[in-house]
């Protein structure tokens, strides 16, 4: 009797590892609006504990809320998501970066002064954000989640975090602002107000609340208008490339409905605000065929971000060599449709180099 040996199957731990690295990278690209290999490497390093647990098969599955919060915590000391209201405030306050200045030469523990500043200034920014979110209405579940992402990103002690999350909404006049706010923090708070207002879908009530809070910060009308326009321009840019990114995932994974739906939904919920997302999510659910017709015009950064996100989405499915060839041709057609065919292969090489480095390190560390 001839014995037929079955080829070894992929190791579930490595597949879980690969999927997590890919999805985390999708988060970073969708949240920053660009593909930056150095940023991906920095944030992946901060997620090393999660990846190690996946390799040991001891990690529980992430919920959407849990993943979003943990990714905001990981990115906060490096670059907060653009969609996170008060994200610029987080970058200046978070204790997740450890001690700063000369103190960092001797200890990684933040000073008492750092902790107090993060607590007081962080609470003021939270109150400003909450006032916009609850302007004449009840906060949505997504807005409550954004508040959690913001507070957790500050990396304060657990009891302080719990206290901030229990903060009620307050009227404009009742919001207390620390005396120690510097011009950089004030500007970041003003920008965060308009990011929150535009995400919520700007209306007369929200506009009035954001404008009134800007005045409380000491910003004059010209400064307020500038920050309003900056937040709107960033939202518009995210809409433009985010729609392309979701369509790119749908096109490249057009014959894998489950993967296209899961990864396209992730991209849509991160890159697009609620007001621009509903139609895209319906298209994902219906699995309509994507027809390339040169409808989109993006700059190089937007094209690269869309192409990189699409290839990370496909890579998370751990395709075989033959499957990968099929997907690569679709990816090239997508790049050509965006007006830059050569960028398809270049982007794939960059993405695969990033993933290969992490997978080789994981295999070596596990002694496989």
C-alpha beads as a LAMMPS data file, in Angstrom:
LAMMPS data file: protein, C-alpha beads

368 atoms
367 bonds

1 atom types
1 bond types

-500.0 500.0 xlo xhi
-500.0 500.0 ylo yhi
-500.0 500.0 zlo zhi

Masses

1 110.0

Atoms # bond

1 1 1 0.000 0.000 0.000
2 1 1 1.310 3.432 -0.919
3 1 1 1.224 5.928 1.887
4 1 1 0.130 9.393 0.801
5 1 1 1.559 12.142 2.949
6 1 1 -0.524 15.264 3.245
7 1 1 1.385 18.543 2.935
8 1 1 1.723 20.547 6.145
9 1 1 -1.089 23.003 6.709
10 1 1 -0.484 26.648 7.683
11 1 1 -0.103 27.109 11.435
12 1 1 -3.194 28.799 12.943
13 1 1 -1.009 30.877 15.267
14 1 1 0.918 32.360 12.337
15 1 1 -2.270 32.991 10.387
16 1 1 -3.766 34.803 13.383
17 1 1 -0.550 36.773 13.747
18 1 1 -0.549 37.762 10.076
19 1 1 -4.206 38.770 10.142
20 1 1 -3.699 40.923 13.251
21 1 1 -0.652 42.717 11.826
22 1 1 -2.529 43.380 8.571
23 1 1 -5.674 44.658 10.261
24 1 1 -3.670 46.864 12.624
25 1 1 -1.878 48.307 9.602
26 1 1 -5.241 48.912 7.916
27 1 1 -6.244 50.850 11.051
28 1 1 -3.135 53.012 10.844
29 1 1 -3.517 53.813 7.140
30 1 1 -7.257 54.451 7.379
31 1 1 -6.773 56.621 10.474
32 1 1 -3.874 58.703 9.140
33 1 1 -4.891 58.843 5.484
34 1 1 -1.461 57.821 4.239
35 1 1 0.905 54.861 3.969
36 1 1 3.969 55.403 6.149
37 1 1 6.216 52.383 6.685
38 1 1 7.991 53.939 9.657
39 1 1 4.700 54.654 11.404
40 1 1 3.529 51.091 10.775
41 1 1 6.727 49.706 12.289
42 1 1 6.519 51.970 15.358
43 1 1 2.919 51.088 16.093
44 1 1 3.465 47.375 15.415
45 1 1 6.232 47.482 18.020
46 1 1 3.773 48.906 20.530
47 1 1 1.398 46.027 19.712
48 1 1 4.086 43.378 20.259
49 1 1 2.455 42.003 23.411
50 1 1 -0.774 41.334 21.520
51 1 1 1.092 39.627 18.686
52 1 1 3.066 37.454 21.114
53 1 1 -0.190 36.325 22.732
54 1 1 -1.561 35.382 19.311
55 1 1 1.536 33.301 18.605
56 1 1 1.035 31.494 21.932
57 1 1 -2.687 31.051 21.103
58 1 1 -3.579 32.709 24.429
59 1 1 -5.250 35.848 23.064
60 1 1 -9.012 36.266 23.092
61 1 1 -10.750 37.602 19.998
62 1 1 -11.088 41.377 19.888
63 1 1 -14.457 43.066 19.834
64 1 1 -14.752 46.100 17.554
65 1 1 -14.859 48.473 20.533
66 1 1 -11.961 46.770 22.295
67 1 1 -9.798 46.778 19.172
68 1 1 -10.542 50.432 18.451
69 1 1 -9.646 51.498 21.991
70 1 1 -6.448 49.428 22.114
71 1 1 -5.319 50.770 18.741
72 1 1 -5.952 54.350 19.856
73 1 1 -3.844 53.644 22.942
74 1 1 -1.050 52.244 20.780
75 1 1 -1.028 55.129 18.307
76 1 1 -1.523 57.995 20.795
77 1 1 2.154 58.660 21.670
78 1 1 3.125 58.492 17.986
79 1 1 0.264 60.022 16.007
80 1 1 -3.382 59.977 17.016
81 1 1 -6.063 59.047 14.459
82 1 1 -7.275 62.020 12.437
83 1 1 -10.890 61.033 13.088
84 1 1 -10.440 61.178 16.880
85 1 1 -11.749 64.488 18.219
86 1 1 -9.083 66.078 20.429
87 1 1 -6.503 63.731 18.923
88 1 1 -3.949 66.560 18.771
89 1 1 -4.562 67.174 22.476
90 1 1 -3.909 63.486 23.145
91 1 1 -0.537 63.677 21.369
92 1 1 0.522 66.485 23.711
93 1 1 -0.786 64.958 26.933
94 1 1 -0.679 61.161 26.769
95 1 1 1.294 59.386 29.449
96 1 1 1.674 56.406 27.136
97 1 1 4.940 57.863 25.910
98 1 1 6.393 57.678 29.432
99 1 1 8.602 60.351 30.973
100 1 1 9.609 63.292 28.802
101 1 1 12.530 65.679 28.653
102 1 1 15.557 65.205 30.909
103 1 1 13.560 62.936 33.208
104 1 1 13.343 60.316 30.439
105 1 1 17.132 59.794 30.752
106 1 1 16.657 58.333 34.216
107 1 1 13.172 56.801 34.323
108 1 1 10.260 55.898 32.091
109 1 1 7.717 56.889 34.743
110 1 1 5.904 60.173 34.059
111 1 1 6.362 62.877 36.660
112 1 1 3.577 63.949 39.013
113 1 1 3.423 67.217 37.074
114 1 1 2.866 65.322 33.798
115 1 1 0.120 63.242 35.386
116 1 1 -1.633 66.279 36.828
117 1 1 -1.455 68.176 33.536
118 1 1 -2.830 65.206 31.610
119 1 1 -5.652 64.868 34.128
120 1 1 -6.702 68.538 34.267
121 1 1 -6.192 69.478 30.637
122 1 1 -7.496 66.119 29.443
123 1 1 -10.680 66.584 31.457
124 1 1 -11.221 70.065 30.004
125 1 1 -10.858 68.753 26.434
126 1 1 -13.244 65.891 27.227
127 1 1 -15.857 68.326 28.506
128 1 1 -15.526 70.423 25.358
129 1 1 -15.921 67.364 23.132
130 1 1 -18.888 66.075 25.142
131 1 1 -20.642 69.451 24.920
132 1 1 -20.475 69.278 21.115
133 1 1 -21.597 65.653 20.978
134 1 1 -24.596 66.326 23.227
135 1 1 -25.601 69.618 21.594
136 1 1 -29.399 69.519 21.832
137 1 1 -29.584 65.720 21.581
138 1 1 -28.492 62.402 23.064
139 1 1 -25.020 61.153 22.238
140 1 1 -24.844 58.239 19.810
141 1 1 -23.173 54.940 20.661
142 1 1 -20.315 55.839 18.344
143 1 1 -19.764 59.156 20.111
144 1 1 -19.640 57.384 23.458
145 1 1 -17.042 55.054 21.984
146 1 1 -15.010 58.030 20.721
147 1 1 -15.036 59.449 24.250
148 1 1 -13.682 56.133 25.537
149 1 1 -10.993 56.085 22.858
150 1 1 -9.952 59.604 23.821
151 1 1 -9.850 58.976 27.579
152 1 1 -8.037 55.631 27.288
153 1 1 -5.480 57.227 24.972
154 1 1 -4.397 59.562 27.781
155 1 1 -3.044 56.481 29.653
156 1 1 -4.000 57.915 33.054
157 1 1 -4.281 55.770 36.209
158 1 1 -7.323 53.515 36.237
159 1 1 -9.206 55.471 38.895
160 1 1 -8.716 58.732 37.011
161 1 1 -9.798 57.101 33.745
162 1 1 -12.992 55.830 35.410
163 1 1 -13.668 59.301 36.834
164 1 1 -13.299 60.957 33.431
165 1 1 -15.532 58.421 31.695
166 1 1 -18.234 59.194 34.260
167 1 1 -18.051 62.925 33.460
168 1 1 -21.509 64.309 32.611
169 1 1 -22.111 66.813 29.837
170 1 1 -22.016 70.495 30.826
171 1 1 -23.175 73.815 29.403
172 1 1 -20.694 76.205 27.833
173 1 1 -20.564 78.484 30.859
174 1 1 -20.161 75.582 33.304
175 1 1 -17.025 74.161 31.645
176 1 1 -13.946 75.049 33.677
177 1 1 -10.678 75.574 31.826
178 1 1 -7.262 75.299 33.509
179 1 1 -5.306 78.545 33.816
180 1 1 -2.173 76.854 32.482
181 1 1 -3.376 76.217 28.906
182 1 1 -0.718 77.226 26.395
183 1 1 -1.376 78.467 22.866
184 1 1 -0.556 75.073 21.290
185 1 1 -3.039 73.207 23.482
186 1 1 -5.715 75.860 22.971
187 1 1 -5.368 75.559 19.207
188 1 1 -5.518 71.754 19.441
189 1 1 -8.689 71.991 21.530
190 1 1 -10.242 74.396 19.041
191 1 1 -9.421 72.057 16.182
192 1 1 -10.866 69.141 18.171
193 1 1 -14.137 71.011 18.668
194 1 1 -14.673 71.302 14.930
195 1 1 -13.558 67.729 14.272
196 1 1 -16.241 66.613 16.728
197 1 1 -18.827 68.946 15.211
198 1 1 -18.189 67.831 11.626
199 1 1 -18.214 64.125 12.560
200 1 1 -21.570 64.617 14.232
201 1 1 -22.948 66.266 11.106
202 1 1 -22.730 70.017 11.492
203 1 1 -26.073 71.686 12.227
204 1 1 -26.986 75.156 13.561
205 1 1 -27.009 73.957 17.184
206 1 1 -23.678 72.148 16.898
207 1 1 -22.153 75.082 15.053
208 1 1 -23.267 77.500 17.755
209 1 1 -21.932 75.248 20.532
210 1 1 -18.543 74.819 18.841
211 1 1 -18.293 78.551 18.134
212 1 1 -19.238 79.421 21.722
213 1 1 -16.686 76.995 23.139
214 1 1 -14.019 78.393 20.809
215 1 1 -14.714 81.822 22.281
216 1 1 -14.386 80.352 25.795
217 1 1 -10.919 79.159 24.775
218 1 1 -10.020 82.725 23.844
219 1 1 -9.942 82.122 20.093
220 1 1 -11.007 85.098 17.996
221 1 1 -13.472 84.747 15.078
222 1 1 -10.696 84.567 12.483
223 1 1 -8.896 81.788 14.349
224 1 1 -12.183 79.943 14.815
225 1 1 -12.993 80.145 11.097
226 1 1 -9.509 78.870 10.231
227 1 1 -9.885 75.851 12.516
228 1 1 -13.386 75.170 11.216
229 1 1 -12.135 75.179 7.624
230 1 1 -9.126 72.997 8.460
231 1 1 -11.352 70.385 10.082
232 1 1 -13.742 70.479 7.126
233 1 1 -10.892 70.176 4.600
234 1 1 -9.507 67.158 6.441
235 1 1 -12.935 65.544 6.484
236 1 1 -13.377 66.157 2.751
237 1 1 -9.942 64.677 1.990
238 1 1 -10.736 61.606 4.067
239 1 1 -14.032 61.185 2.219
240 1 1 -12.308 61.395 -1.153
241 1 1 -9.635 58.753 -0.627
242 1 1 -11.625 56.696 1.904
243 1 1 -14.345 55.942 -0.634
244 1 1 -11.676 54.822 -3.099
245 1 1 -10.000 52.648 -0.453
246 1 1 -13.236 50.808 0.333
247 1 1 -13.968 50.351 -3.357
248 1 1 -10.405 49.050 -3.826
249 1 1 -10.942 46.372 -1.172
250 1 1 -14.244 45.378 -2.794
251 1 1 -12.638 45.129 -6.230
252 1 1 -9.516 43.153 -5.335
253 1 1 -11.481 40.772 -3.077
254 1 1 -14.505 40.666 -5.389
255 1 1 -14.676 36.841 -5.344
256 1 1 -14.320 36.547 -1.556
257 1 1 -17.515 38.090 -0.256
258 1 1 -16.877 37.479 3.455
259 1 1 -13.382 39.002 3.384
260 1 1 -14.520 41.948 1.251
261 1 1 -17.392 42.654 3.627
262 1 1 -15.309 42.359 6.803
263 1 1 -12.292 44.339 5.627
264 1 1 -14.278 46.840 3.594
265 1 1 -16.421 47.558 6.652
266 1 1 -13.320 48.132 8.775
267 1 1 -11.976 50.592 6.215
268 1 1 -15.324 52.378 5.884
269 1 1 -15.855 52.768 9.629
270 1 1 -12.355 54.203 10.077
271 1 1 -11.870 56.352 6.988
272 1 1 -15.398 57.729 6.584
273 1 1 -17.531 59.744 9.047
274 1 1 -21.038 58.479 9.850
275 1 1 -22.662 60.966 7.470
276 1 1 -20.720 59.529 4.485
277 1 1 -20.683 55.887 5.465
278 1 1 -24.201 54.509 5.176
279 1 1 -24.338 54.169 1.382
280 1 1 -20.920 52.526 1.294
281 1 1 -21.949 49.961 3.907
282 1 1 -25.081 49.116 1.908
283 1 1 -22.941 48.502 -1.188
284 1 1 -20.681 46.205 0.846
285 1 1 -23.673 44.224 2.122
286 1 1 -25.145 43.886 -1.354
287 1 1 -21.766 42.820 -2.809
288 1 1 -22.420 44.735 -6.017
289 1 1 -19.768 44.336 -8.689
290 1 1 -17.204 47.161 -8.852
291 1 1 -16.650 48.439 -12.377
292 1 1 -13.412 50.326 -12.943
293 1 1 -14.138 53.447 -14.966
294 1 1 -11.476 56.014 -14.002
295 1 1 -13.985 57.867 -11.845
296 1 1 -11.506 58.922 -9.168
297 1 1 -8.790 61.556 -9.019
298 1 1 -6.389 61.277 -6.105
299 1 1 -2.973 62.731 -5.408
300 1 1 -0.031 60.362 -5.011
301 1 1 -0.444 60.097 -1.233
302 1 1 -4.115 59.198 -1.580
303 1 1 -3.427 56.618 -4.308
304 1 1 -0.660 54.970 -2.303
305 1 1 -2.814 54.857 0.827
306 1 1 -5.715 53.247 -1.066
307 1 1 -3.492 50.713 -2.829
308 1 1 -1.616 49.819 0.369
309 1 1 -4.822 49.388 2.340
310 1 1 -6.281 47.146 -0.366
311 1 1 -3.171 44.951 -0.466
312 1 1 -3.028 44.656 3.319
313 1 1 -6.664 43.557 3.225
314 1 1 -5.848 40.829 0.709
315 1 1 -2.711 39.806 2.612
316 1 1 -4.758 39.287 5.771
317 1 1 -6.462 36.361 3.998
318 1 1 -3.052 34.604 3.692
319 1 1 -3.355 33.841 -0.051
320 1 1 -1.375 31.037 -1.709
321 1 1 1.122 31.878 -4.438
322 1 1 -1.372 31.145 -7.206
323 1 1 -4.138 33.054 -5.476
324 1 1 -1.695 35.904 -4.857
325 1 1 -0.917 36.142 -8.564
326 1 1 -4.608 36.495 -9.367
327 1 1 -5.039 39.175 -6.714
328 1 1 -1.918 41.035 -7.873
329 1 1 -3.283 41.355 -11.411
330 1 1 -6.489 42.854 -10.037
331 1 1 -4.423 45.182 -7.888
332 1 1 -2.480 46.302 -10.990
333 1 1 -5.745 46.979 -12.826
334 1 1 -6.878 49.045 -9.876
335 1 1 -3.640 51.043 -9.906
336 1 1 -4.031 51.634 -13.648
337 1 1 -7.588 52.832 -13.102
338 1 1 -6.245 55.374 -10.608
339 1 1 -3.794 56.587 -13.251
340 1 1 -0.606 55.019 -11.906
341 1 1 -0.173 51.373 -12.915
342 1 1 3.459 51.185 -11.763
343 1 1 2.438 52.161 -8.229
344 1 1 0.632 48.840 -7.804
345 1 1 3.790 46.716 -7.792
346 1 1 5.748 49.316 -5.807
347 1 1 3.087 49.431 -3.098
348 1 1 2.824 45.638 -2.936
349 1 1 6.582 45.362 -2.492
350 1 1 6.505 47.843 0.388
351 1 1 3.581 46.117 2.107
352 1 1 5.044 42.639 1.644
353 1 1 8.437 43.785 2.923
354 1 1 6.794 45.077 6.097
355 1 1 4.816 41.853 6.598
356 1 1 7.731 39.554 5.737
357 1 1 9.925 41.189 8.361
358 1 1 7.309 40.650 11.058
359 1 1 6.500 37.083 10.067
360 1 1 10.149 36.043 9.926
361 1 1 10.717 37.552 13.355
362 1 1 7.648 35.757 14.743
363 1 1 8.740 32.381 13.329
364 1 1 12.254 32.790 14.664
365 1 1 11.081 33.878 18.122
366 1 1 8.690 30.923 18.325
367 1 1 11.445 28.496 17.296
368 1 1 9.363 27.086 14.437

Bonds

1 1 1 2
2 1 2 3
3 1 3 4
4 1 4 5
5 1 5 6
6 1 6 7
7 1 7 8
8 1 8 9
9 1 9 10
10 1 10 11
11 1 11 12
12 1 12 13
13 1 13 14
14 1 14 15
15 1 15 16
16 1 16 17
17 1 17 18
18 1 18 19
19 1 19 20
20 1 20 21
21 1 21 22
22 1 22 23
23 1 23 24
24 1 24 25
25 1 25 26
26 1 26 27
27 1 27 28
28 1 28 29
29 1 29 30
30 1 30 31
31 1 31 32
32 1 32 33
33 1 33 34
34 1 34 35
35 1 35 36
36 1 36 37
37 1 37 38
38 1 38 39
39 1 39 40
40 1 40 41
41 1 41 42
42 1 42 43
43 1 43 44
44 1 44 45
45 1 45 46
46 1 46 47
47 1 47 48
48 1 48 49
49 1 49 50
50 1 50 51
51 1 51 52
52 1 52 53
53 1 53 54
54 1 54 55
55 1 55 56
56 1 56 57
57 1 57 58
58 1 58 59
59 1 59 60
60 1 60 61
61 1 61 62
62 1 62 63
63 1 63 64
64 1 64 65
65 1 65 66
66 1 66 67
67 1 67 68
68 1 68 69
69 1 69 70
70 1 70 71
71 1 71 72
72 1 72 73
73 1 73 74
74 1 74 75
75 1 75 76
76 1 76 77
77 1 77 78
78 1 78 79
79 1 79 80
80 1 80 81
81 1 81 82
82 1 82 83
83 1 83 84
84 1 84 85
85 1 85 86
86 1 86 87
87 1 87 88
88 1 88 89
89 1 89 90
90 1 90 91
91 1 91 92
92 1 92 93
93 1 93 94
94 1 94 95
95 1 95 96
96 1 96 97
97 1 97 98
98 1 98 99
99 1 99 100
100 1 100 101
101 1 101 102
102 1 102 103
103 1 103 104
104 1 104 105
105 1 105 106
106 1 106 107
107 1 107 108
108 1 108 109
109 1 109 110
110 1 110 111
111 1 111 112
112 1 112 113
113 1 113 114
114 1 114 115
115 1 115 116
116 1 116 117
117 1 117 118
118 1 118 119
119 1 119 120
120 1 120 121
121 1 121 122
122 1 122 123
123 1 123 124
124 1 124 125
125 1 125 126
126 1 126 127
127 1 127 128
128 1 128 129
129 1 129 130
130 1 130 131
131 1 131 132
132 1 132 133
133 1 133 134
134 1 134 135
135 1 135 136
136 1 136 137
137 1 137 138
138 1 138 139
139 1 139 140
140 1 140 141
141 1 141 142
142 1 142 143
143 1 143 144
144 1 144 145
145 1 145 146
146 1 146 147
147 1 147 148
148 1 148 149
149 1 149 150
150 1 150 151
151 1 151 152
152 1 152 153
153 1 153 154
154 1 154 155
155 1 155 156
156 1 156 157
157 1 157 158
158 1 158 159
159 1 159 160
160 1 160 161
161 1 161 162
162 1 162 163
163 1 163 164
164 1 164 165
165 1 165 166
166 1 166 167
167 1 167 168
168 1 168 169
169 1 169 170
170 1 170 171
171 1 171 172
172 1 172 173
173 1 173 174
174 1 174 175
175 1 175 176
176 1 176 177
177 1 177 178
178 1 178 179
179 1 179 180
180 1 180 181
181 1 181 182
182 1 182 183
183 1 183 184
184 1 184 185
185 1 185 186
186 1 186 187
187 1 187 188
188 1 188 189
189 1 189 190
190 1 190 191
191 1 191 192
192 1 192 193
193 1 193 194
194 1 194 195
195 1 195 196
196 1 196 197
197 1 197 198
198 1 198 199
199 1 199 200
200 1 200 201
201 1 201 202
202 1 202 203
203 1 203 204
204 1 204 205
205 1 205 206
206 1 206 207
207 1 207 208
208 1 208 209
209 1 209 210
210 1 210 211
211 1 211 212
212 1 212 213
213 1 213 214
214 1 214 215
215 1 215 216
216 1 216 217
217 1 217 218
218 1 218 219
219 1 219 220
220 1 220 221
221 1 221 222
222 1 222 223
223 1 223 224
224 1 224 225
225 1 225 226
226 1 226 227
227 1 227 228
228 1 228 229
229 1 229 230
230 1 230 231
231 1 231 232
232 1 232 233
233 1 233 234
234 1 234 235
235 1 235 236
236 1 236 237
237 1 237 238
238 1 238 239
239 1 239 240
240 1 240 241
241 1 241 242
242 1 242 243
243 1 243 244
244 1 244 245
245 1 245 246
246 1 246 247
247 1 247 248
248 1 248 249
249 1 249 250
250 1 250 251
251 1 251 252
252 1 252 253
253 1 253 254
254 1 254 255
255 1 255 256
256 1 256 257
257 1 257 258
258 1 258 259
259 1 259 260
260 1 260 261
261 1 261 262
262 1 262 263
263 1 263 264
264 1 264 265
265 1 265 266
266 1 266 267
267 1 267 268
268 1 268 269
269 1 269 270
270 1 270 271
271 1 271 272
272 1 272 273
273 1 273 274
274 1 274 275
275 1 275 276
276 1 276 277
277 1 277 278
278 1 278 279
279 1 279 280
280 1 280 281
281 1 281 282
282 1 282 283
283 1 283 284
284 1 284 285
285 1 285 286
286 1 286 287
287 1 287 288
288 1 288 289
289 1 289 290
290 1 290 291
291 1 291 292
292 1 292 293
293 1 293 294
294 1 294 295
295 1 295 296
296 1 296 297
297 1 297 298
298 1 298 299
299 1 299 300
300 1 300 301
301 1 301 302
302 1 302 303
303 1 303 304
304 1 304 305
305 1 305 306
306 1 306 307
307 1 307 308
308 1 308 309
309 1 309 310
310 1 310 311
311 1 311 312
312 1 312 313
313 1 313 314
314 1 314 315
315 1 315 316
316 1 316 317
317 1 317 318
318 1 318 319
319 1 319 320
320 1 320 321
321 1 321 322
322 1 322 323
323 1 323 324
324 1 324 325
325 1 325 326
326 1 326 327
327 1 327 328
328 1 328 329
329 1 329 330
330 1 330 331
331 1 331 332
332 1 332 333
333 1 333 334
334 1 334 335
335 1 335 336
336 1 336 337
337 1 337 338
338 1 338 339
339 1 339 340
340 1 340 341
341 1 341 342
342 1 342 343
343 1 343 344
344 1 344 345
345 1 345 346
346 1 346 347
347 1 347 348
348 1 348 349
349 1 349 350
350 1 350 351
351 1 351 352
352 1 352 353
353 1 353 354
354 1 354 355
355 1 355 356
356 1 356 357
357 1 357 358
358 1 358 359
359 1 359 360
360 1 360 361
361 1 361 362
362 1 362 363
363 1 363 364
364 1 364 365
365 1 365 366
366 1 366 367
367 1 367 368
